[in-house]
Amino acid sequence: MPKISELFFKTAIVFLILGIAAGLQMAISGNHGAYPAHAHINLLGWVTSAIFGGYYALNPTKAARTIAMVHYGVYNFGLVVMLPALYLMLHGNPALEPIVATGSMIVAASVLIFAFVVFSAETARSVSGMPAVPR
Ligand code: HEM
């Protein structure tokens, strides 16, 4: 598996553990007020990251590009800014909204980077340096 896929999956499983912890906390406390944070930790942190990892595993040529690592870095930086702020905002800290908004914009920018990766052509050479087999 390409390194970038491994990184996305390792990060994704950390978010799944945190997302499930937030879900259990809601279920046990009976206070479901932070459910949007729980949903975003699971869907952006776990599901979307795993899809990114799967995409790069299926496209090793693109996985080897520098832009894939830029995508990973910007996406996860955005999540680390956005998700804790969203969770705390929903627990009675409305002043954190600008941080949630900033993190959201960073996440959105990283998705545009991924869109560029998806729409760009594969390079002429494979990861091993051998010429890519024409399809
Ligand atoms: C042990 C694991 C989990 C627990 C205990 C849990 C618990 C909860 C609870 C208590 C709510 C609030 C329900 C409400 O007030 O309407 C909720 C909502 C939600 N959860 Fe989870 N959850 C878990 C795993 C997941 C996973 C893995 C995902 C996604 C991959 C997920 C996605 C969502 C979504 C999208 C909502 C919002 C649903 C709505 O708006 O009606 N949850 N969860």
Residues whose N, C-alpha, C, O or C-beta is under 5 A from the ligand:
A	BS01	HEM	I20 G23 L24 M26 A27 H32 Y35 A39 N42 L43
